Amino acid sequence: MSHTVVAELVAAVLKVEVEVGQSVAADDAVVILESMKMEIPVLAEVAGTVTEIVVEDGDVVNDGDPLVVITPA
C-alpha cells in the first residue's frame, strides 16, 4: 500500500528534493515549499521508495494536495 505525502498549507513548490525510484527514510525532506517568504520542508512520514512525484517546481498547492507518493519498504 502506498503512502501519499500531502501539503499542509497553501504554498508554492520551491524545490522537489527527490526523484522517482529514490529510496527515502522517514523524516527525509521530499519537497521544499515556500509561503510568505519562508522555506518549509515537507518530510516523508515513512521509509520507502518514491513511486510518483505529483508536483513540479513552481506549482502552487493547497492544503491537502498530494505532493509525492512513497511505497513503504
Residue pairs with C-beta under 8 A, 6 or more apart in sequence:
1 72
2 51
2 69
2 70
2 71
2 72
3 45
3 46
3 48
3 69
3 70
3 71
3 72
4 66
4 67
4 68
4 69
4 70
5 30
5 31
5 42
5 43
5 44
5 45
5 66
5 67
5 68
5 69
5 70
6 64
6 65
6 66
6 67
7 33
7 42
7 61
7 62
7 63
7 64
7 65
7 67
8 42
8 63
9 33
9 35
9 40
9 63
10 35
10 60
10 61
10 62
10 63
11 33
11 34
11 35
11 40
11 60
11 61
12 33
12 34
12 35
12 58
12 59
12 60
12 61
13 31
13 32
13 33
13 34
13 55
13 56
13 57
13 58
13 59
13 60
13 61
13 67
14 32
14 33
14 34
14 39
14 57
15 31
15 32
15 57
16 30
16 31
16 53
16 55
16 56
16 57
16 68
17 28
17 29
17 30
17 31
17 32
18 24
18 28
18 30
18 31
18 50
18 53
18 68
19 50
19 53
20 50
20 51
20 52
20 53
21 49
21 50
22 49
22 50
23 47
23 48
23 49
23 50
23 73
24 30
24 44
24 47
24 48
24 49
24 50
24 70
25 44
25 47
26 43
26 44
26 45
26 46
26 47
27 43
27 44
28 43
28 44
29 41
29 42
29 43
29 44
30 42
30 43
30 44
30 50
30 67
30 68
30 70
31 41
31 42
31 55
31 67
31 68
32 39
32 40
32 41
32 42
33 39
33 40
33 41
33 42
33 61
34 40
42 67
44 68
44 70
46 70
46 72
46 73
47 72
47 73
48 70
48 71
48 72
48 73
49 70
49 71
49 73
50 68
50 69
50 70
51 69
51 70
51 71
52 68
52 69
53 67
53 68
53 69
54 65
54 66
54 67
54 68
54 69
55 61
55 65
55 66
55 67
55 68
61 67
